Amino acid sequence: MLTLYGMTDSGNCYKPRLLLAKLDRDFRHVEVSSRDGGTRSPDFLAKNPNAMVPLLEFEDGQTLAESNAMLLHLAEGTRFLPVDRYQRALAYQWLFFEQYSHEPYIAVRRALLRFSERAAQATPERLAQTLERGNKALGIMNSWLEDRPFFAGETYSVADIALYAYTHVAGDGGFKLEAYPAVLAWLQRVQNDAGHVDMEWKP
């Protein structure tokens, strides 16, 4: 059985958990947290020297880190990875956008405000920067979605899973999603897709 190491309240850890649920694949969830030092334990470091979750362990003991790499691997040959070359390239484009222009601001601002151990890092300058750049990312998403149902073609894909993970909880970071109506409509479409599970879900 697959084993997924991760934190339940992490959007990055939610991504592969959501896809596995939608694929109806059996897996074991093991809670490992960076907040209590779990990712820096010798046992975990032997599996992932980068000391980060999520981490996917296969039945043969091989491991795979990085949430978007997991999405691409698990989605191969399924409806969640476009067959059309251009649409597949769009999925890659939005996966890179999520990690470079979205997650560093929307997810980070959420963490700064949500977790007490990050309070010292929550300077006025950092909060202002993450708010500005997070809103820029949401604006780009909103423009794209004004005349498109999903991010990579006409159907739901790994790009939508990646961007949904932290967008749907962006309010925790002080982002006003009502300013982005196309994003709100897209969030509803994602939630209505078959097999959807909430962030708190574990097998």
NUSEMAR-924824 format. One record per residue (C-alpha): chain; x, y, z; residue number from 1; residue in three letters. Coordinates in Angstrom, 2 decimals. Layout:
N
+-------+---------+---------+---------+-----+------+
| kette |       u |       v |       w |  nr | rest |
+-------+---------+---------+---------+-----+------+
|     A |       X |       Y |       Z | NUM |  ALA |
...
+-------+---------+---------+---------+-----+------+
***
This chain:
203
+-------+---------+---------+---------+-----+------+
| kette |       u |       v |       w |  nr | rest |
+-------+---------+---------+---------+-----+------+
|     A |    0.00 |    0.00 |    0.00 |   1 |  MET |
|     A |    1.14 |    3.55 |   -0.68 |   2 |  LEU |
|     A |    2.12 |    5.60 |    2.36 |   3 |  THR |
|     A |    1.70 |    9.36 |    2.39 |   4 |  LEU |
|     A |    3.54 |   11.29 |    5.08 |   5 |  TYR |
|     A |    2.13 |   14.74 |    5.72 |   6 |  GLY |
|     A |    0.38 |   17.37 |    7.80 |   7 |  MET |
|     A |   -3.40 |   17.39 |    7.62 |   8 |  THR |
|     A |   -3.68 |   21.20 |    7.63 |   9 |  ASP |
|     A |   -1.05 |   21.71 |    4.90 |  10 |  SER |
|     A |   -2.29 |   22.54 |    1.42 |  11 |  GLY |
|     A |    0.75 |   20.93 |   -0.15 |  12 |  ASN |
|     A |   -0.02 |   17.71 |    1.70 |  13 |  CYS |
|     A |   -3.69 |   17.98 |    0.77 |  14 |  TYR |
|     A |   -2.91 |   17.92 |   -2.97 |  15 |  LYS |
|     A |   -1.83 |   14.24 |   -3.28 |  16 |  PRO |
|     A |   -4.39 |   13.21 |   -0.66 |  17 |  ARG |
|     A |   -7.16 |   14.76 |   -2.75 |  18 |  LEU |
|     A |   -5.97 |   13.13 |   -5.96 |  19 |  LEU |
|     A |   -5.61 |    9.72 |   -4.33 |  20 |  LEU |
|     A |   -9.16 |   10.01 |   -3.02 |  21 |  ALA |
|     A |  -10.47 |   10.93 |   -6.46 |  22 |  LYS |
|     A |   -8.59 |    7.99 |   -7.99 |  23 |  LEU |
|     A |  -10.04 |    5.71 |   -5.27 |  24 |  ASP |
|     A |   -6.56 |    4.42 |   -4.49 |  25 |  ARG |
|     A |   -5.85 |    2.86 |   -1.13 |  26 |  ASP |
|     A |   -3.13 |    4.54 |    0.89 |  27 |  PHE |
|     A |   -1.99 |    4.98 |    4.44 |  28 |  ARG |
|     A |   -1.69 |    8.47 |    5.89 |  29 |  HIS |
|     A |    1.06 |    9.06 |    8.46 |  30 |  VAL |
|     A |    0.94 |   12.40 |   10.24 |  31 |  GLU |
|     A |    4.40 |   13.98 |   10.29 |  32 |  VAL |
|     A |    4.73 |   17.64 |   11.23 |  33 |  SER |
|     A |    7.44 |   20.21 |   10.70 |  34 |  SER |
|     A |    5.98 |   22.12 |   13.64 |  35 |  ARG |
|     A |    7.03 |   19.56 |   16.28 |  36 |  ASP |
|     A |   10.32 |   18.46 |   14.69 |  37 |  GLY |
|     A |    8.88 |   15.30 |   13.14 |  38 |  GLY |
|     A |   10.32 |   16.06 |    9.71 |  39 |  THR |
|     A |   13.78 |   16.40 |   11.25 |  40 |  ARG |
|     A |   13.79 |   13.05 |   13.03 |  41 |  SER |
|     A |   16.51 |   10.61 |   11.91 |  42 |  PRO |
|     A |   13.92 |    8.15 |   10.59 |  43 |  ASP |
|     A |   12.22 |   10.75 |    8.43 |  44 |  PHE |
|     A |   15.48 |   12.33 |    7.24 |  45 |  LEU |
|     A |   16.53 |    8.90 |    6.00 |  46 |  ALA |
|     A |   13.48 |    8.99 |    3.75 |  47 |  LYS |
|     A |   13.67 |   12.65 |    2.76 |  48 |  ASN |
|     A |   16.90 |   14.55 |    3.54 |  49 |  PRO |
|     A |   15.08 |   17.78 |    2.62 |  50 |  ASN |
|     A |   13.07 |   17.41 |    5.84 |  51 |  ALA |
|     A |    9.76 |   18.35 |    4.24 |  52 |  MET |
|     A |    6.31 |   16.89 |    3.74 |  53 |  VAL |
|     A |    4.46 |   15.60 |    1.85 |  54 |  PRO |
|     A |    6.44 |   12.50 |    1.05 |  55 |  LEU |
|     A |    5.02 |    9.56 |   -0.88 |  56 |  LEU |
|     A |    6.44 |    6.09 |   -0.22 |  57 |  GLU |
|     A |    5.69 |    3.31 |   -2.69 |  58 |  PHE |
|     A |    5.15 |   -0.34 |   -1.94 |  59 |  GLU |
|     A |    8.74 |   -1.14 |   -2.97 |  60 |  ASP |
|     A |   10.22 |    1.47 |   -0.62 |  61 |  GLY |
|     A |   10.99 |    4.11 |   -3.24 |  62 |  GLN |
|     A |   10.00 |    7.63 |   -2.25 |  63 |  THR |
|     A |    8.88 |   10.76 |   -4.06 |  64 |  LEU |
|     A |    8.94 |   14.27 |   -2.63 |  65 |  ALA |
|     A |    7.37 |   17.54 |   -3.88 |  66 |  GLU |
|     A |    3.59 |   17.69 |   -4.04 |  67 |  SER |
|     A |    3.33 |   18.64 |   -7.71 |  68 |  ASN |
|     A |    5.68 |   15.84 |   -8.75 |  69 |  ALA |
|     A |    3.33 |   13.47 |   -6.92 |  70 |  MET |
|     A |    0.34 |   14.89 |   -8.78 |  71 |  LEU |
|     A |    2.01 |   14.34 |  -12.15 |  72 |  LEU |
|     A |    3.09 |   10.81 |  -11.28 |  73 |  HIS |
|     A |   -0.25 |    9.72 |   -9.84 |  74 |  LEU |
|     A |   -2.27 |   11.34 |  -12.63 |  75 |  ALA |
|     A |   -0.41 |    9.62 |  -15.47 |  76 |  GLU |
|     A |   -2.93 |    7.80 |  -17.65 |  77 |  GLY |
|     A |   -5.96 |    9.28 |  -15.86 |  78 |  THR |
|     A |   -8.44 |   12.05 |  -16.68 |  79 |  ARG |
|     A |   -6.48 |   14.42 |  -14.45 |  80 |  PHE |
|     A |   -3.56 |   14.82 |  -16.87 |  81 |  LEU |
|     A |   -4.53 |   16.09 |  -20.34 |  82 |  PRO |
|     A |   -3.66 |   13.94 |  -23.34 |  83 |  VAL |
|     A |   -3.51 |   16.93 |  -25.70 |  84 |  ASP |
|     A |    0.07 |   18.23 |  -25.73 |  85 |  ARG |
|     A |   -0.84 |   21.90 |  -25.45 |  86 |  TYR |
|     A |   -3.33 |   21.34 |  -22.65 |  87 |  GLN |
|     A |   -0.77 |   19.22 |  -20.84 |  88 |  ARG |
|     A |    1.74 |   22.04 |  -21.21 |  89 |  ALA |
|     A |   -0.86 |   24.39 |  -19.72 |  90 |  LEU |
|     A |   -1.17 |   22.06 |  -16.75 |  91 |  ALA |
|     A |    2.62 |   22.26 |  -16.28 |  92 |  TYR |
|     A |    2.48 |   26.05 |  -16.66 |  93 |  GLN |
|     A |   -0.03 |   26.41 |  -13.84 |  94 |  TRP |
|     A |    1.82 |   23.93 |  -11.62 |  95 |  LEU |
|     A |    4.93 |   26.11 |  -11.94 |  96 |  PHE |
|     A |    2.85 |   29.25 |  -11.37 |  97 |  PHE |
|     A |    1.41 |   27.72 |   -8.21 |  98 |  GLU |
|     A |    4.83 |   27.02 |   -6.73 |  99 |  GLN |
|     A |    6.52 |   30.26 |   -7.80 | 100 |  TYR |
|     A |    3.82 |   32.97 |   -7.84 | 101 |  SER |
|     A |    1.00 |   31.64 |   -5.64 | 102 |  HIS |
|     A |    2.10 |   29.36 |   -2.79 | 103 |  GLU |
|     A |    5.00 |   31.58 |   -1.58 | 104 |  PRO |
|     A |    2.53 |   34.37 |   -0.84 | 105 |  TYR |
|     A |   -0.93 |   32.93 |   -0.23 | 106 |  ILE |
|     A |    0.21 |   29.88 |    1.71 | 107 |  ALA |
|     A |    3.01 |   31.72 |    3.51 | 108 |  VAL |
|     A |    0.75 |   34.57 |    4.63 | 109 |  ARG |
|     A |   -1.74 |   32.03 |    5.94 | 110 |  ARG |
|     A |    1.02 |   30.31 |    7.92 | 111 |  ALA |
|     A |    2.34 |   33.60 |    9.30 | 112 |  LEU |
|     A |   -1.08 |   34.47 |   10.67 | 113 |  LEU |
|     A |   -2.15 |   30.97 |   11.68 | 114 |  ARG |
|     A |    0.85 |   29.44 |   13.47 | 115 |  PHE |
|     A |    2.20 |   31.01 |   16.64 | 116 |  SER |
|     A |    5.75 |   29.84 |   16.00 | 117 |  GLU |
|     A |    5.80 |   31.97 |   12.85 | 118 |  ARG |
|     A |    4.81 |   35.16 |   14.69 | 119 |  ALA |
|     A |    8.34 |   36.58 |   14.75 | 120 |  ALA |
|     A |    8.46 |   36.34 |   10.96 | 121 |  GLN |
|     A |    5.14 |   38.14 |   10.55 | 122 |  ALA |
|     A |    6.64 |   41.59 |   10.22 | 123 |  THR |
|     A |    4.49 |   44.38 |    8.76 | 124 |  PRO |
|     A |    6.71 |   44.39 |    5.69 | 125 |  GLU |
|     A |    6.40 |   40.64 |    5.14 | 126 |  ARG |
|     A |    2.65 |   40.71 |    5.62 | 127 |  LEU |
|     A |    2.28 |   43.61 |    3.20 | 128 |  ALA |
|     A |    4.45 |   41.92 |    0.57 | 129 |  GLN |
|     A |    2.65 |   38.58 |    0.78 | 130 |  THR |
|     A |   -0.74 |   40.32 |    0.62 | 131 |  LEU |
|     A |    0.23 |   42.33 |   -2.45 | 132 |  GLU |
|     A |    1.76 |   39.43 |   -4.34 | 133 |  ARG |
|     A |   -0.95 |   36.99 |   -3.31 | 134 |  GLY |
|     A |   -3.59 |   39.35 |   -4.62 | 135 |  ASN |
|     A |   -1.63 |   39.66 |   -7.85 | 136 |  LYS |
|     A |   -1.72 |   35.86 |   -8.23 | 137 |  ALA |
|     A |   -5.46 |   35.76 |   -7.52 | 138 |  LEU |
|     A |   -6.01 |   38.49 |  -10.09 | 139 |  GLY |
|     A |   -4.13 |   36.52 |  -12.74 | 140 |  ILE |
|     A |   -6.18 |   33.44 |  -11.94 | 141 |  MET |
|     A |   -9.40 |   35.41 |  -12.06 | 142 |  ASN |
|     A |   -8.61 |   36.84 |  -15.50 | 143 |  SER |
|     A |   -7.81 |   33.38 |  -16.87 | 144 |  TRP |
|     A |  -10.98 |   31.86 |  -15.47 | 145 |  LEU |
|     A |  -13.33 |   34.55 |  -16.73 | 146 |  GLU |
|     A |  -13.88 |   32.61 |  -19.96 | 147 |  ASP |
|     A |  -12.57 |   29.16 |  -19.04 | 148 |  ARG |
|     A |  -13.98 |   26.54 |  -16.66 | 149 |  PRO |
|     A |  -10.60 |   25.13 |  -15.57 | 150 |  PHE |
|     A |   -6.91 |   25.90 |  -15.88 | 151 |  PHE |
|     A |   -5.81 |   23.37 |  -18.52 | 152 |  ALA |
|     A |   -8.55 |   22.94 |  -21.07 | 153 |  GLY |
|     A |  -12.22 |   22.25 |  -20.55 | 154 |  GLU |
|     A |  -11.85 |   19.64 |  -17.82 | 155 |  THR |
|     A |  -10.53 |   19.39 |  -14.28 | 156 |  TYR |
|     A |   -6.84 |   18.49 |  -14.02 | 157 |  SER |
|     A |   -3.86 |   18.40 |  -11.67 | 158 |  VAL |
|     A |   -3.50 |   22.15 |  -12.27 | 159 |  ALA |
|     A |   -6.84 |   22.70 |  -10.56 | 160 |  ASP |
|     A |   -5.90 |   20.45 |   -7.65 | 161 |  ILE |
|     A |   -2.61 |   22.31 |   -7.13 | 162 |  ALA |
|     A |   -4.20 |   25.76 |   -7.18 | 163 |  LEU |
|     A |   -7.28 |   24.76 |   -5.19 | 164 |  TYR |
|     A |   -5.26 |   23.54 |   -2.21 | 165 |  ALA |
|     A |   -4.31 |   26.96 |   -0.86 | 166 |  TYR |
|     A |   -6.79 |   29.14 |   -2.76 | 167 |  THR |
|     A |   -9.81 |   27.69 |   -0.98 | 168 |  HIS |
|     A |   -8.30 |   28.62 |    2.40 | 169 |  VAL |
|     A |   -6.87 |   31.96 |    1.28 | 170 |  ALA |
|     A |   -9.31 |   33.70 |    3.60 | 171 |  GLY |
|     A |   -7.22 |   32.38 |    6.52 | 172 |  ASP |
|     A |   -4.47 |   34.66 |    5.25 | 173 |  GLY |
|     A |   -6.70 |   37.71 |    4.99 | 174 |  GLY |
|     A |   -7.37 |   37.50 |    1.25 | 175 |  PHE |
|     A |  -10.83 |   38.67 |    0.16 | 176 |  LYS |
|     A |  -11.96 |   36.08 |   -2.37 | 177 |  LEU |
|     A |  -15.19 |   37.92 |   -3.05 | 178 |  GLU |
|     A |  -13.07 |   40.34 |   -5.09 | 179 |  ALA |
|     A |  -12.41 |   37.48 |   -7.52 | 180 |  TYR |
|     A |  -15.80 |   36.18 |   -8.75 | 181 |  PRO |
|     A |  -14.35 |   33.93 |  -11.46 | 182 |  ALA |
|     A |  -12.13 |   32.28 |   -8.84 | 183 |  VAL |
|     A |  -15.11 |   31.76 |   -6.53 | 184 |  LEU |
|     A |  -17.09 |   30.14 |   -9.35 | 185 |  ALA |
|     A |  -14.12 |   27.89 |  -10.16 | 186 |  TRP |
|     A |  -13.78 |   26.85 |   -6.51 | 187 |  LEU |
|     A |  -17.38 |   25.68 |   -6.64 | 188 |  GLN |
|     A |  -16.75 |   23.69 |   -9.82 | 189 |  ARG |
|     A |  -13.76 |   22.01 |   -8.19 | 190 |  VAL |
|     A |  -15.81 |   21.10 |   -5.13 | 191 |  GLN |
|     A |  -18.57 |   19.71 |   -7.33 | 192 |  ASN |
|     A |  -16.24 |   17.38 |   -9.23 | 193 |  ASP |
|     A |  -16.78 |   13.69 |   -8.46 | 194 |  ALA |
|     A |  -14.83 |   12.28 |   -5.54 | 195 |  GLY |
|     A |  -13.99 |   15.59 |   -3.89 | 196 |  HIS |
|     A |  -12.91 |   15.43 |   -0.23 | 197 |  VAL |
|     A |  -12.27 |   18.22 |    2.25 | 198 |  ASP |
|     A |   -8.82 |   19.22 |    3.46 | 199 |  MET |
|     A |   -9.38 |   17.54 |    6.84 | 200 |  GLU |
|     A |  -10.12 |   14.17 |    5.23 | 201 |  TRP |
|     A |   -7.77 |   11.26 |    5.88 | 202 |  LYS |
|     A |   -8.31 |    7.60 |    4.86 | 203 |  PRO |
+-------+---------+---------+---------+-----+------+
***
